[in-house]
Amino acid sequence: MGGNRKGGAMWRLAGTSEGMELWWDSNPLIYEAWCARFIASAPQGQQDELREELRGMWDAAADPTGWVFKGVTTNPPLTKAVFQDYLKDEGVSIIKDIRRGNPSLGHQEVAWEAYKEAARRGARRYLPLFERSEYRYGYVCAQVDPRLCSDAPAMVRQALELWALEPNIMIKVPASRAGVATMCILTALGVPTNATLSFTVPQIMAVARAVRKGKQLGEQLGTSYAKWRSVITFMVGRFEDAETFRSQATEKGIQLTDEMKRWSGIAIATKACRLLEDGGYPSKLLIASSRVGPTVGGRQRIWHIEQLAGRNIVYTMNPELIQAFMQLYANLPLENKSNQDPVPPAVLEQLLRVPYFARAYAEDGLREDEFDSLEPFVTTYRQFSGAMTSLESYVQSVLGA
């Protein structure tokens, strides 16, 4: 699978630069269960080697500063999966214990308390890294209810509720118009934030400016930033998958191949990363929702990882992507691409003919009042909102209400 555990693909990726951070894209509570499934799916002769490599990636018995995963992202669909697919009986017990201790709560309120409990338990798993790294690493994200994306006061109240769970909780807030204002307020209060549902350079930079403004205000007020970080998520695969992108490309006579789609996301990521660094913003770019592809020379690649390796970014990986990456890159080299502009000029020229990409790529391509109506924003908002509703329905079935 990857030789000795520190020669494996994940270790090599993490080692491409000091600024390259890998985060786990799910609740930490499922790691052992996922490892067991992954190991069971491997050929018999590779299982012991894989078991050792996975153990070393997140070994609670070892110095936590040596862990591959420096932080954690979660979202509503992942949280629902924690209860339904991984915790199972333990999850049922958590839900019933919440109701037992608070018999007046309705199933929606119990679901929110269960969500908080999953976040609290996950964050506690990362407290050793948070403390040993002097609060540089070890943040675990908890997301405000996505159904509140247009209600800044409600998001602020809920964010403060989540932040109180553990000192290493980082609050995920959508990069909606109201969300940008929310992150400015939270930053002024010293609350770590992760801007989610972000798909364009204008969104990323609007958040970056809001966070910088909030931090400047907080510093004037004496807010401590010793236990604070800001990351801004670019949901690269969700940007590329938009039907608007495909239809507009077709209208321009451009065939939107897997290669073209991957280059579009990589172009936005590299530009956003450069703008954040050159502008001295206190936020770091986080890459999420990566996709496998394209196929090069008859072999599958993951350009979202390969072409961004070594940059000063946070890269969050869900269990399925990690498994694919470890298998595909067991014997493929990984290079530091931070000093390269990987997107071929001819490809970028073609992409800029497509309005969907051109507006997402330009710093002033979108107004803040347009953020909430972007196709990938609407699609992801509906999915995440549906997942919260689904979690509530699951809790209701457990309670028999």
N, C-alpha and C positions, 0 to 999 in steps of 0.2 A: 504493500500500500504506500509506503513512503520511507523505507529504511528505518534507521533509529528514529525515535520519536521526535527529536529536534531537527531531523533532516526531512521531515514530512512537509507537504505542501503548505499547510497552515503556518508552520513555524517559519518556513522560507518567506512566505508573504509578509508575515509580521516583521521579519528582519530586513525588508527592503529599504526601510528608512526609519529614523527615530520618530518622525512625525506620523507614520502610518499606524493607526490604531484599529484593531479588530474588536467588534462588539458582537455579543450574542443576541440574535433577534428572536427572542421568546422569553418566557419566564424562566429564571434559573432553576425553578423547582422541577422542570422536566428533563434536565440534562442527563441524569443517570438513566432514566427510562429510554430516552432517545439513543444513548450509547448502546444500551442492551439490544435495541432493535437493529441498529446499524451493524453491530458485531454479528448478530444472528444472521443477517442477510449476506455477510461476506463469505467467500469460499473458506472451507474448513482450514486450509493451510495458512490462511492469512489472518485468522481471528486473533491469535495471541499477539501478533505484531500490532494489529489495529487496536486491540484493547489497551496496550501500553501507550500508543500514540494518543488516544483519546484521554486516557487518564492524565497524561502529562499536560494536556491542553488546559485542564482545569482541575488541579489537584489541591484540594482543601488542606491536605496534610503538609504541603510544601509551602515555601515562601510565596505568598499570593502575588507579589510583584513580578513573579515569573510566569503568571498565567498568560495564555495567548489572548483570552478575552478580557479587555480592559473595562468594559461596561456592558450595559444591557438596554436594548429597546424592546418595547412591547406595544401591542395595540389591542383593540377590543376583540377581533377575531382570534388572536393568539390567546387571549385570556380565557375566552370561552373554551378553546381547545384544552387548556390546562385543566379545567374542571371536568369536562366531558370525556376527554380521551386519555388523560394521563393520571390525574388525581383520583378519579372515579370514586371509590368508596370513601377515601379521605376527603374528597371534595364535597361529597354528600354530607359527611359529618360536619365539615366547616359550616355549610349552609344551615344545617339543622341546629347547630350550636348557636349561631347568630340569632335565629328565630327564638330559641329557647331563652336566650338572655334578654331578648327584646321582643316580647310577644305582641306588642302593639304595632310592629313594623309590617307594612305591606310587602308583597313579593318584590316590587321594584326597589324599595329601600333595602331589603335584604340582599338583593343582587348587587347594589352599590357597596354595601358593607363587605360582601364576599370579594368583590373586585379589589377593594382596599386591602383586605387580608392577604390576597394573593400578592399584591404589590409589596406589602410589608414583609412577608416571608421571603420574597425574592431579594429585596433590598438587604435584609439581614445576612443573606449568603455572601453579599459583596462588601459588607462592612470591614472585614479584615484588609482587603485591598484598598478601600477608601482611606483607612487610617494609616496603613503602612506607606502609602504613596503620598502622604500629607495632602490628601484630598484632591489630587490631580486625576486619579482614576477611581473606578468603583461606583460610578453613578448608575442608578437603575431607574429607568423611565416609568412613569405612570401617567396615563393620558386622561385629560378632562373628557367628559362625555361629549362625543363629537356632535351630538344633537344640539349643543349649545354654541355652535361655531359663530353665530351672529350676535351673541349676547355676552359682551365683554364683562360686565359686572358679575354675571353668574359664573363665568370662567375663572375670574379672579378668586371668587369665594371658594370654588371647588378646588382650584390649584392650591390655595393655602391649606385646605383640609388635607389634601394628599401630601403636601410638603411636610406636614406635621407628623407623618407616620414614622419616618426615619431620616437621619441627617443626610443620607446619600440619595434621597429621592430627587429625580429630575423631572420636571413637569413638561409633558408633551401638549402643545397648543397648536391648533391648526393655523396655517398661514393665510387665513381669511383677513378681510379688512378689519374686523373686530379683533381677530387673533393677534394682528400686528400691534394694535393698541394694548392688548392684554399683556403681551410680552414686554412692552416698555414699562408698564406698571410693575409687573412681577420682578423685572430686573432691578428697578429702583428699590425694591424691598429685599433684594439679595437672593431671590429664588432662582435656582438653576432652571434653564428652559431648553427644550428641544422643539424647534418649529417643524411641524409635520404638515402633510398635505401641501407640500411645496414642489412645484414642477417647472419653474421658470427662473431666469436670472432676475427679472423685476421683483418677484416675490422674495427671493433670497436676499436681495439688496435692501428691500423695504424692511425686512426683519433685522438685517444687520444694522441699519441706521437706527431703528427703534431700540434695539438692545444697547447700542452705544449711547444713545440719548438717555435711556433709563439708567445706565451705569454712571454716567456723568452726574445725573441728578442724585443718585444714591450716594455717590462719593461726597457730594456737597452736604448731604444730610447725615453723613457719618455711618452709612451702611457698611457692614463688613462683607468683603468678597473672598474671604479665606476659604470658604467651602462653596464655591460658585463656579459654574461653567455655563457656556452657551454653545449649542450646536444647532445647525440649520440643515434640515434634511432635504435632500433632493431625491425624489422618488423616481428614479431614472426609468425603470421598466414601465411604470404606469404612464409616464409622459410619452414614451415611444409607442405604446399600445393604442393610443387614442384613434378612433375611427376618423376623426377630423383630419388627422395627419395623413392617413392613407388616402382619403378622398381628395384632399387638396393636392397631394402629390400627383395623383392620377390626372386631375384636371390640368396640371402643368406638364403632363407627358413624362413624368418621372416614375420609374418603377421603384417602389419603396422596399428594397430587399432587406434581409436580415442585417447585412453589412451596413447599409445606409441607416437603418434604424439605430443600430448600436453606435455608429459614428455620431449621430445626432445627440444622443445622451451624453456621450463622452465629450463632445464639443461644449455642451452647456456646463458640465461638471468642471472641466478644465478652466473655462472662462470664469465661472463663479469662484473657484478656488483662488485664481490669480487676483481677482478683484478684492476678495476678502483679505488676502495677504498684503497686496500693494496698498490698500487703504488703511491698514493697521487696525482693522475691526477686531473686537474681542471674541468674535464667534468663529467656530470652525465648521467647515462643511462636512456633512454626514451623507454618505451614499447608501440608499436603501432600495428595496424592490428590484434587485438586479435579476437579470435573465441569463440563462445559458444560451450561447450562440455567439457568432455564427459558426458554421462548419467550414473549416479551412483545410484544403488538401485532403478531404475525406475524414477529417478528425474534428470533433466538436471542441470549441474553445469557449472561454467566458471572457469576452473582451471587456466587459464592465469591470472585471477584476484586473485582468492582464494589462490593459492599457492605462489604468489608473494606479497601478502598483507604485508604492514609494512616495506618493504625493502626501502633502500635509493635510490628510483627511481622516475622518472616522469612517470605517467601512463596517456596516452591520450586516450579518449573514444569518439567514434562518437555517434550521437544521437541514432542509432539503438542499439548499445551495451549498452548504458546507460539505455534505456527502458527495454531491456532484463534483465540486471543486477538488476534493481530496482524491477522487478517482481519476478525473481527467488530467490533473496536474501532478500526479505522482512522479512522473518522469519528464515533465516539461519544465524548462527554465523559467524563472521569474526575474525581471529586471526592474531597477528603479527607473521609472519613466518621468520623474518629476522635472527633469530639465529638457523634456521633449514636448513638442506640440504634435500629438500623434495623428490628428485628423488631416487626411490629405486635402490640400487646397482645392482640388477639383471637386471633391465630394462636398466640402463646405459651400462652395459656390452653388452647387446644385441644391443643397438644402435651403440656402437662403432665398431661393425662388419660391419656397413653400411658405405662405403667410403664417401658418401655425408655428413652424420652427422659427422663422425670422422674428416674430414678436416675442417668443420665449427666449431668444438669444440676445436681443437688444436690451440694454439696461433700462431704457424708457419705452419698451415695447408694450407695456400694459399699465393701465392705471390701477390704483388700489381697489377701486370700486368694481373692477373686472375680475379680481382674483377668484371670487366665489362662483363665478359662472364659467370658469374654464372646464372643458369636458373632463379631464382626469380628476379635477377637484370634485366635481359633481358626482362622478362615478365612485370615487373612493369615499366621499362623504356618505353616500347612500349605503355602501358596503359596510363601513364602520358603524354607522347608525343602526343598520340592520343587525349587526353583530351584538350591539348592546341590547337591542330588543330581544334578540334570540337568547342572550344570556339571562335576561329577565324571565323569558318563557321557560327556560330550563330550570331556573330556581323555583318558579311557580310549580312545575311538575314535581320537583323534589319535595316541596312543602305540601303538595297535594291540595293546593288552594285553588 
